[in-house]
C-alpha cells in the first residue's frame, strides 16, 4: 500500500516502508492471551490431579474401614467357603504373619523374634514360640474389647507351620475367647 507524502520536493513520491508497530502490538496481545490460558490450564490440571489423588486416598480409606485387618499383608489360604464379613460389628482380628508377629487389627501386640531375642525367624524354636504364645495370651486377656466380645478371628499366612497355628488357636481359646473363626481368601477358581 502506498501513500503520498509531502517531502518538500516531489509530491508524487511513494512511501514504501511498512509500519510494524500495530503488528507488534497484536503479537504481544496474542502472547499475553496464550500465557494466561496456558497457566489457567496448568492450574486446572493440577486441581484435577489433586482431586484424583484425594479420590484414591478416600477409596483406600474405605477399603481399610471395610477390612481393617488387611493392612497387615498375609497370604491367606484359599477356600470356596463363604467369606466372613469382618467389618460387621467391628469384629476383632488376630493376624499372624510370616515373621511370627501377632497383630490385633493393624497393631502389633507381640513380636516373637524380638521377645525371645533371636536374630531371625529361622532360629525360633518351639520353646521360644511358647514364650510368644504366653505373651499373646496375656495381651488377649488384658484386652477389654476382646474380653467383652468373646469373639476373635484368626488370619494366618498359609506358609506358616500348621502345628504352630494350631498352638495359637489353643492359646486363643485358653485366653477365654469362646467364639473363634479362621479367615481365608475365596478361591475363585474352585467356586466356578
ABEGO torsion letter per residue (X at the ends): XBBBBBAGBBAABBBABBBAAAAAAAAAAAAAAAAAAAAAAAAAAAAAAAAAAAAAAAAAAAAAAABAAAABBBBBBBBABBBBBAABGGBBBBBBBAAGBBBBEABBABBAAAAAGBABAAABBAAAAAAAAAAAAAAAAABAAAAAAGBBBBBBBAABBAAAAAAAAAAAAAAGBABBBBBBBBBAAAAX
